[in-house]
Amino acid sequence: MGLPADESTVPLLDPVGKAIGASVSLLTATPSLPTGVVDSTTPPPAGSTCSSRCSSQRRHRQRRWWCLVTPLSRRLCPTCRGASALAVPLVSALNLSLAVAVVVSCKLSYDRARLPNLTLTVVHLVASLAALRTAAVFRVTWSPLTPSSEGLAPKASSSTSASTSSFEHWRLAILLCAFMALPNLSLEFNTAGTSILLRLLSLPVTAWLQTAVFGRKQRRAAVWSLLPVALGVSMNALGDLRFNPLGLVFGVAGAAAAAFYFTLAAEQQRRLCLPPWQLLEEQLRRALPALALVAVLLEPPWRGPRGLLARHWNPRDAVLLVGSSLAGCLLTLTMQWLLGRTSALTYQVLGHVKMCATLIACAIVFDEHLKPMQQVGVFLTLCGAVLYTAFKSRDQPASSASRAYHDHHNCNDATIGSPSAGVK
């Protein structure tokens, strides 16, 4: 006799059957993954393969870029703030490179691209003013011991307007126009080496102004050291085969304007106890309209093949215009940064190094081979400039611009008044 195989009639086998079925289903079922996890055993759909691979590659590139940028930013941020020991050497090297780039790009703009001279000077001044304004917006601190430029601008402007007449402001603005425009005209008509050496004639003119106008006594050794400067410039001009009398007139006039500007700006800064960036920005605001008016009258932008609006632009001309303007912006910012963390004498010595580097670069780029007489002239000029700087440093110890401005009673002496402390 057998029992029927019905579940209802076999109640004892029901739990055993369920347990066996559950075990079989666990052994044969495919394991499921949590939400958001991609299964590596089962291939995803064809459309999601490329997207997942691209996203993983993108994340990998971002991770690599972040690993590269983070150490670089950690090194550069203290350098820009001046906290790093390499800040001053790095910015000095950048300033030297920018000075050489400005001279070479301007000479290429005049000779190769035939850009208008005065108009290009106006563009450079606009770029320099925009750089100073941008630095004020971002609260750039020129000196580590002084507040930001934006916080001091209203106070400096009020004291300037109260202590200085508008005639003095306009006089400095006109001298700034001449100081910027005349050397550029000399650079267009003369060779680059002759134009650069003519700028050193501002040293004897500055010494004469300080003695004759302001009654400051000069050491006899400092006065005698200016003779090699004048002799070297004369020897280089006589040995230059491409010498242009009109370029000589522009160069000498530009050196005289630079000497007057440096001397008067230094006296105004000493009297008002203002940082150099504040006076420079105020003078640029007045100099720009005057120089722009002269440029429009002499070089109409809508007329002639050299006008900015009438000319046929090509990529080379645009690169020279934008590149020289950008180099001028960065040169102005690095100049103010160095003046805030070093002294005017240090920047003046750096100016001599920049002059040597510019002479070498122009000789290589423009194939300006110097005759033996010119080489002797360059050597005498640089020796005289270095000796004059050394003698002046003994007369008046170099003081840091930040330390002098931090002490309200002792203003920085001739921060703007150094021949190397121009906009360019």
Residue pairs with C-beta under 8 A, 6 or more apart in sequence:
3 9
3 10
7 13
7 14
33 39
38 44
38 52
43 49
44 52
75 84
78 84
78 87
79 86
79 87
79 90
79 91
80 87
81 87
81 141
81 144
82 88
82 144
82 337
82 341
87 341
88 338
88 341
88 342
91 334
91 337
91 338
92 338
92 350
94 330
94 334
95 331
95 334
95 335
95 338
95 350
95 354
96 350
96 353
96 354
96 357
98 327
98 330
98 331
98 334
99 331
99 354
99 357
99 358
99 424
100 354
100 357
100 358
100 361
101 323
101 324
101 327
102 324
102 327
102 328
102 331
102 424
103 187
103 192
103 196
103 358
103 361
103 362
104 192
104 358
104 361
104 362
104 365
105 320
105 323
105 324
105 327
106 120
106 184
106 187
106 324
107 187
107 192
107 362
107 366
108 320
108 365
109 115
109 120
109 317
109 320
109 321
109 324
110 117
110 187
110 188
111 188
111 366
112 316
112 320
113 316
113 317
113 320
113 321
114 305
114 306
115 306
115 308
115 317
115 320
115 321
116 295
116 299
116 301
116 306
116 307
116 308
117 181
117 184
117 185
117 188
117 299
118 181
118 184
118 185
118 291
118 294
118 295
118 298
118 299
119 295
119 299
119 301
119 308
120 184
120 321
120 324
121 180
121 181
121 184
121 291
121 295
122 288
122 291
122 292
122 295
123 321
123 325
124 180
124 324
124 325
124 328
124 423
124 424
125 180
125 284
125 287
125 288
125 291
125 423
126 288
127 325
127 326
127 328
127 329
128 284
128 328
128 329
128 332
128 423
129 281
129 284
129 285
129 288
130 329
131 329
131 330
131 332
131 333
132 277
132 280
132 281
132 284
132 332
132 333
132 336
133 281
135 142
135 149
135 277
135 333
135 336
136 148
136 149
136 150
136 153
136 281
137 150
139 148
139 149
139 150
139 151
140 148
140 149
140 333
141 147
141 148
141 149
141 340
142 149
142 275
142 277
142 336
142 337
142 339
142 340
143 275
143 340
143 341
143 401
143 402
143 405
143 406
144 340
144 341
144 402
145 402
145 403
145 405
145 406
146 152
146 275
146 340
146 402
146 405
146 406
149 275
149 277
149 278
152 275
152 278
153 278
156 274
156 275
156 278
157 278
157 282
159 272
159 274
160 272
160 274
160 278
160 279
160 282
163 271
163 272
164 268
164 271
164 272
168 264
168 268
169 282
169 283
169 286
170 286
171 264
172 261
172 264
172 265
172 268
172 279
172 283
172 286
173 283
173 286
173 287
173 290
174 287
174 290
175 257
175 260
175 261
175 264
176 261
176 283
176 284
176 287
176 423
177 287
177 290
177 291
177 294
178 253
178 254
178 257
178 261
179 254
179 257
179 258
179 261
179 422
180 287
180 291
180 422
180 423
180 424
181 254
181 291
181 294
182 250
182 251
182 253
182 254
182 257
183 195
183 198
183 199
183 250
183 251
183 254
183 255
183 258
185 247
185 250
185 254
186 195
186 198
186 247
186 248
186 250
186 251
186 254
187 195
188 247
189 244
189 246
189 247
189 250
190 198
190 240
190 242
190 243
190 244
190 247
190 248
190 251
191 240
191 242
191 362
191 366
191 368
192 358
192 359
192 362
192 366
192 368
193 236
193 240
193 359
193 362
193 363
193 368
193 370
193 374
193 378
194 236
194 237
194 240
194 243
194 247
194 251
195 247
195 251
196 355
196 358
196 359
196 362
197 232
197 233
197 236
197 237
197 377
197 378
197 381
198 233
198 237
198 248
198 251
198 252
198 254
198 255
199 251
199 254
199 255
199 258
199 419
200 229
200 233
200 255
200 355
200 381
200 385
200 419
201 229
201 230
201 233
201 251
201 252
201 255
201 256
202 255
202 256
202 258
202 259
202 262
202 419
203 226
203 229
203 259
203 384
203 385
203 388
203 419
204 226
204 229
204 230
205 255
205 256
205 259
205 260
206 259
206 262
206 263
206 417
206 419
207 218
207 222
207 223
207 226
207 388
209 259
209 260
209 263
210 216
210 218
210 263
211 217
211 218
213 263
214 263
214 267
219 391
219 394
219 395
221 387
221 391
222 388
222 391
222 392
222 395
225 384
225 387
225 388
225 391
226 384
226 388
227 384
228 380
228 381
228 383
228 384
228 387
229 380
229 381
229 384
229 385
229 388
231 377
231 380
231 384
232 376
232 377
232 378
232 379
232 380
232 381
232 382
232 383
232 384
233 377
233 381
234 377
235 373
235 374
235 376
235 377
235 380
236 373
236 374
236 377
236 378
236 381
237 243
237 248
237 377
238 373
239 370
239 371
239 372
239 373
239 374
239 377
240 374
241 371
258 419
258 422
259 419
261 422
262 414
262 416
262 417
262 418
262 419
262 421
263 417
265 279
265 283
265 416
265 417
266 413
266 414
266 415
266 416
266 417
267 417
268 279
269 276
269 279
269 411
269 412
269 414
269 415
269 416
269 417
270 411
270 413
270 414
272 279
272 411
273 405
273 408
273 411
274 411
275 340
275 401
275 405
275 412
275 415
276 336
276 339
276 401
276 412
276 415
276 416
276 421
277 336
279 416
280 336
280 416
280 423
284 423
299 306
299 307
300 307
301 307
301 308
301 309
301 310
302 309
302 310
303 310
304 310
305 311
311 317
328 423
328 424
331 423
331 424
332 423
335 347
335 421
335 423
338 346
338 347
338 350
339 347
339 401
339 415
339 421
340 401
340 402
341 400
341 401
341 402
342 400
342 401
343 398
343 399
343 400
343 401
344 398
344 401
344 412
344 413
344 414
344 415
344 417
344 418
344 421
345 389
345 392
345 393
345 398
345 418
346 398
347 418
347 420
347 421
348 389
348 418
348 419
348 420
348 421
349 386
349 389
350 420
351 418
351 419
351 420
352 382
352 385
352 386
352 389
352 420
354 420
355 382
355 385
356 382
359 378
362 368
363 369
363 370
370 378
396 413
399 410
399 412
399 413
401 412
401 415
404 410
404 411
404 412
404 413
405 411
405 412
415 421
